[in-house]
């Protein structure tokens, strides 16, 4: 004897929309495996402004260290 067919209850969308992972989920779901990936796939190359700022900071510290070394050397005389 076959029993009545089992049907899932008809729930409103407000209750079921969170059961599946949203498109912007942090962890991919099995459904997302074949979805085309958008966005950056590798780290971006630093911009010229960042490189210039880094070089300025290094030069500033080296010049400051040289000045301190000269002042310290002149104190010993």
N, C-alpha and C positions, 0 to 999 in steps of 0.2 A: 504494500500500500504506500503510495507516494503521498507525502504530506503536502500541505499548501506550500506554494513557492515562496521562498524567503526573499523578501524585498527590503531594501534599506529604507529607513523612514525618510520622508520628504522633509528636510529641515530647511529653514530659510537661509538665504545666502549670508546673512550677517553672522550665522553660527558656523558655517562651513568654509568661509573664504580663507580662514587661517589654518585649515587642516593641511593644505598643500603649501610648500615653501614658496614665498614670494620670489619674483624674478631677481630681486636685489639681496637674496639671502647670503649670509657670510659663507656658510658651508654649502657646497654644491650638493644637490640631490641626484639620485640616479636619472631622473628625468632631464637634468641639465647636462648630462654627459655629451649629448649630440648637439646642444645649442651652440650657435656661434658665439665666441667670446669677443667682447668689445673692450676697448680701453688699452692701457699700456700693459705690455707683457714683460718688459724689462725696465730696469731703472733708467731714468732720464739722464742725459749727459748734462753736467752742470753748465749753467749759462756763463757767458763772458763776464757778467757783473760779479757773479760769485767767485770766479777765478781771480778777478782783479781785487776784490775785497780780501781774499785769502792772501794774495801776494803782498798787499799793503800791510796786512797784519804781521806777516813774517818779517818784512823789511822794518817795520816800526819796532818790533821786538829786538831784532838784531842791532839796529842803530842804538836803541836804548841800552842794550847790554854792552855795546862798545863804549858808549859814553860813561857808563858806570865803571867799566874796567879801567878807562883812562883816569877817571877821578880817583879810584882806589889806588892806582899805581902812583898818582901824584901825591897822595897823602903819605906814602912811605918815604918820600925823599926828605 
